[in-house]
Amino acid sequence: MFNHLNRIQTFIAVVDCGSFTRAAERLFISKAMASIHVKSLEEALKVQLLIRNSRSIVLTEAGEALYRDFCEIFVNIQSSLENVSDSHRSLSGALNITSTPEFGEQYIIPLIGDFCQLHPNLGINFYADSSLKDLVSDRLDLAIRLGTLRDSELKSRKLASYDILLVASPQWLEKNPLRSIKDLNAAPWIANSNLRTPTQWTLCHKDGASTDIRAIAKYYSNSSTAIKSMAIAGLGIAILPEWMVRKEREEGKLIQLFADYSLPAQAITIVYAGDHRIRLKCRVFIEFLIKKIKI
């Protein structure tokens, strides 16, 4: 069993690194030994895991299944070992987190400084990304995401929630007056390409009535910052977090449309892989964010 675990660890390193040479360097073994480990694993399982050529390696279907299953197993093993160790000393090592660029810059990065003062032996690696990556294979501990999560298999905790607003520039509104909520369907929208249905929403009036909007996007972007700039430039209507357009509304660069209507509140969620064996440093950071994040 121990030999198999060593071989599987080598196999995972080869896949992560993309070559036997780099995997051997990571594991402090020779390239020949790395090759022997993978070949021995294939012989023991009686199935090919990798297709090798002079330029690259490709996972077989069996290799993909083994890689997916054991990545999480090794993460859980590492988590258990770290939890035992961390329970007897201060938090240390590295915590890899990701967030959307805009939310990270405004809310997460300022809090990282406070967190590191509490835990000076713990390093934080922050990655700005709007997509929800494979946390296991990308070696990410935590991902902070806004809105509805698509992958229900991931474990998550809600940190907070925020409002989203319909906005446009005063210059655009002067040229394109909106007399009715239904006019939104025919207006040009600036849509967020990260969303599955970025121009389909249900707006609720303060008296309780609701209206469905099924608009058509004329412009797209995967960046909320870019969408805000496009709206300010007078390209059309956008839906953006209230916290992102607070300053622009105060300065008159953007105007909230149909203020008597509200859009569904959006969740701020922190996502992690694994189960109850979540690492202690992750738990501590999550609890810190729950207390500190104020929208």
C-alpha positions in Angstrom: 0.0 0.0 0.0 2.8 2.4 0.9 4.5 1.8 -2.5 1.2 2.5 -4.2 0.8 5.8 -2.4 4.3 6.8 -3.5 3.6 5.9 -7.1 0.3 7.7 -7.1 2.0 10.8 -5.6 4.5 10.7 -8.4 1.7 10.2 -11.0 -0.1 13.3 -9.7 3.1 15.3 -9.7 3.7 14.3 -13.4 0.2 15.5 -14.4 0.5 18.7 -12.4 3.9 19.6 -13.8 3.3 18.3 -17.3 6.6 16.4 -17.5 8.5 13.7 -15.7 11.5 16.0 -15.4 9.7 18.7 -13.5 7.8 16.2 -11.4 11.1 14.6 -10.4 12.5 18.0 -9.4 9.5 18.7 -7.3 9.7 15.3 -5.5 13.5 15.3 -5.2 13.9 12.1 -7.1 15.5 11.2 -10.5 13.6 11.4 -13.8 14.2 7.6 -14.2 12.7 6.9 -10.8 9.6 9.0 -11.6 9.1 7.0 -14.8 9.5 3.7 -12.9 6.9 4.8 -10.3 4.3 5.6 -13.0 5.1 2.5 -15.0 4.9 0.3 -11.9 1.5 1.8 -11.0 0.2 1.1 -14.5 1.4 -2.5 -14.3 -0.2 -3.0 -10.8 -3.5 -1.5 -12.0 -3.2 -3.3 -15.4 -4.3 -0.1 -17.2 -2.5 2.7 -19.1 -2.7 6.0 -17.2 -0.6 8.3 -19.5 0.0 8.5 -23.2 3.6 9.7 -23.6 5.2 11.3 -26.6 8.3 13.4 -27.1 6.6 16.7 -26.4 3.9 16.1 -23.9 1.9 13.7 -21.8 -1.9 13.1 -22.1 -4.2 11.5 -19.6 -6.2 8.4 -20.5 -9.7 8.1 -19.3 -8.5 5.9 -16.5 -5.7 8.4 -15.7 -8.2 11.2 -15.4 -10.4 9.2 -13.0 -7.4 8.3 -10.8 -6.0 11.8 -10.9 -9.4 13.4 -9.9 -10.0 10.9 -7.1 -6.6 10.9 -5.5 -6.1 14.7 -5.8 -8.8 15.1 -3.2 -7.6 12.2 -1.1 -4.1 13.8 -0.9 -5.6 17.2 0.0 -7.6 15.6 2.8 -4.4 13.7 4.1 -2.5 17.0 4.0 -5.3 18.8 5.8 -5.5 16.2 8.5 -1.7 16.4 9.1 -1.8 20.2 9.1 -4.7 20.3 11.5 -2.8 18.0 14.0 0.3 20.2 13.7 -1.5 23.5 13.7 -3.4 22.6 16.9 0.0 22.7 18.7 1.4 25.8 17.2 0.5 29.0 15.5 -0.8 29.0 11.9 2.0 28.7 9.4 2.6 27.7 5.8 0.7 29.2 2.9 -3.0 29.9 2.2 -4.0 30.1 -1.4 -7.1 32.1 -2.1 -8.8 33.5 -5.2 -11.5 36.2 -5.7 -12.9 38.3 -8.4 -10.5 41.2 -9.1 -12.9 44.0 -8.1 -14.2 42.4 -4.8 -10.7 41.3 -3.9 -9.2 44.7 -4.4 -11.9 46.5 -2.4 -12.7 44.1 0.4 -10.3 41.1 0.6 -6.8 42.5 0.1 -7.3 45.2 2.8 -8.3 42.5 5.3 -5.4 40.2 4.4 -3.0 42.7 6.1 -5.0 42.6 9.3 -5.2 38.8 9.2 -1.4 38.4 8.6 -0.8 40.6 11.6 -2.7 38.1 13.7 -0.9 35.2 12.1 2.6 36.4 11.1 3.8 32.9 10.3 1.1 32.3 7.7 1.7 33.4 4.1 -1.2 34.5 1.8 -1.1 33.9 -1.9 -3.9 35.9 -3.6 -5.1 35.2 -7.2 -7.5 37.6 -8.9 -9.8 35.6 -11.2 -13.5 35.8 -12.1 -13.8 32.1 -13.0 -14.4 29.3 -10.5 -11.4 27.1 -11.1 -10.8 23.5 -10.1 -9.7 24.1 -6.5 -8.0 20.8 -6.1 -5.9 20.6 -9.3 -5.1 24.4 -9.1 -3.9 24.0 -5.5 -6.4 26.7 -4.2 -7.6 26.5 -0.7 -10.4 29.0 -0.8 -12.4 30.8 -3.6 -14.6 33.8 -2.9 -17.4 34.1 -5.3 -20.3 36.5 -5.9 -23.8 35.5 -7.0 -25.2 32.0 -7.5 -22.8 29.1 -7.5 -23.1 26.6 -10.4 -21.3 23.7 -8.8 -23.3 22.2 -5.9 -20.6 19.6 -5.2 -18.3 22.2 -3.6 -18.5 23.0 0.0 -19.3 26.6 0.8 -20.3 29.2 3.4 -22.1 32.4 3.0 -20.1 35.5 4.0 -22.5 38.3 3.3 -24.9 39.6 0.6 -25.1 42.7 -1.5 -27.6 44.6 -3.7 -27.3 44.9 -7.5 -28.6 47.9 -9.4 -29.7 48.8 -12.9 -27.5 51.8 -14.0 -26.8 53.9 -17.0 -25.0 57.2 -17.7 -27.0 60.5 -17.7 -25.8 61.1 -21.3 -27.2 57.8 -22.5 -30.5 58.4 -20.6 -30.9 61.8 -22.2 -30.7 60.2 -25.7 -32.6 57.1 -24.7 -35.4 58.0 -22.2 -37.0 55.0 -20.5 -40.7 55.7 -19.9 -41.6 52.2 -18.7 -39.9 49.2 -17.1 -40.8 47.3 -20.2 -38.5 49.6 -22.2 -35.6 47.7 -20.7 -36.3 44.8 -23.0 -35.5 46.8 -26.1 -32.6 48.8 -24.8 -29.0 47.9 -25.4 -27.4 46.1 -22.5 -23.8 45.7 -21.4 -23.8 42.1 -20.2 -21.5 40.1 -17.9 -20.3 37.1 -19.9 -19.5 35.2 -16.7 -23.3 34.9 -16.0 -25.4 32.2 -17.6 -28.4 34.5 -18.3 -27.0 38.1 -17.8 -30.0 39.9 -19.3 -32.8 37.9 -17.8 -34.0 39.2 -14.4 -37.1 39.5 -12.3 -37.6 43.0 -10.8 -39.8 43.4 -7.8 -41.7 46.6 -7.2 -41.9 48.0 -3.7 -45.6 47.3 -3.7 -44.9 43.6 -4.2 -45.6 43.3 -8.0 -42.9 41.7 -10.1 -41.8 42.1 -13.7 -39.7 39.8 -15.8 -37.1 41.3 -18.1 -35.8 39.4 -21.1 -33.4 41.9 -22.8 -30.8 41.4 -25.4 -27.1 42.3 -24.9 -25.4 44.5 -27.4 -22.0 44.5 -25.5 -20.3 41.9 -23.4 -17.4 41.8 -21.0 -16.1 39.3 -18.4 -14.9 42.2 -16.2 -17.2 44.2 -13.9 -14.7 47.1 -14.0 -14.9 47.1 -17.8 -18.7 47.0 -17.7 -18.8 49.9 -15.4 -16.5 51.9 -17.6 -18.6 51.0 -20.7 -21.8 52.2 -18.9 -20.1 55.5 -17.9 -19.0 55.9 -21.6 -22.7 55.8 -22.6 -23.0 52.4 -24.3 -26.1 51.3 -22.5 -27.7 49.7 -19.5 -25.7 47.6 -17.0 -26.4 45.6 -13.8 -23.6 46.1 -11.3 -23.1 45.6 -7.5 -24.2 48.6 -5.5 -20.8 48.8 -3.7 -19.0 49.1 -7.1 -21.1 52.0 -8.3 -21.6 53.9 -5.0 -18.9 56.5 -5.8 -20.0 56.9 -9.5 -23.6 57.5 -8.4 -22.6 60.1 -5.9 -20.6 61.9 -8.6 -23.4 61.7 -11.1 -21.5 59.6 -13.5 -24.1 56.8 -13.3 -27.8 56.9 -12.5 -29.9 54.1 -10.9 -32.8 53.1 -13.2 -36.3 52.5 -11.8 -35.3 52.9 -8.1 -38.8 51.7 -7.1 -37.8 48.2 -8.3 -35.3 45.9 -6.8 -33.2 43.0 -8.1 -32.5 39.8 -6.2 -29.8 40.2 -3.5 -26.6 38.4 -4.3 -24.6 36.2 -2.0 -20.9 36.4 -1.3 -19.8 32.8 -0.8 -16.5 31.3 0.2 -15.9 27.9 -1.5 -13.5 25.1 -0.6 -12.8 21.5 -1.6 -13.1 18.5 0.7 -15.3 17.8 3.6 -15.2 18.1 7.4 -11.4 17.9 7.3 -11.1 21.5 6.0 -7.7 22.8 7.1 -7.6 24.8 10.3 -6.0 27.8 8.6 -9.0 27.8 6.2 -11.5 27.7 9.0 -9.8 30.5 10.8 -9.7 32.7 7.7 -13.3 32.0 6.9 -14.4 33.0 10.5 -12.3 36.1 10.2 -13.9 37.2 6.9 -17.4 36.5 8.3 -16.7 38.9 11.2 -14.9 41.6 9.1 -16.7 41.9 5.8 -19.1 44.8 5.8 -20.8 45.7 2.5 
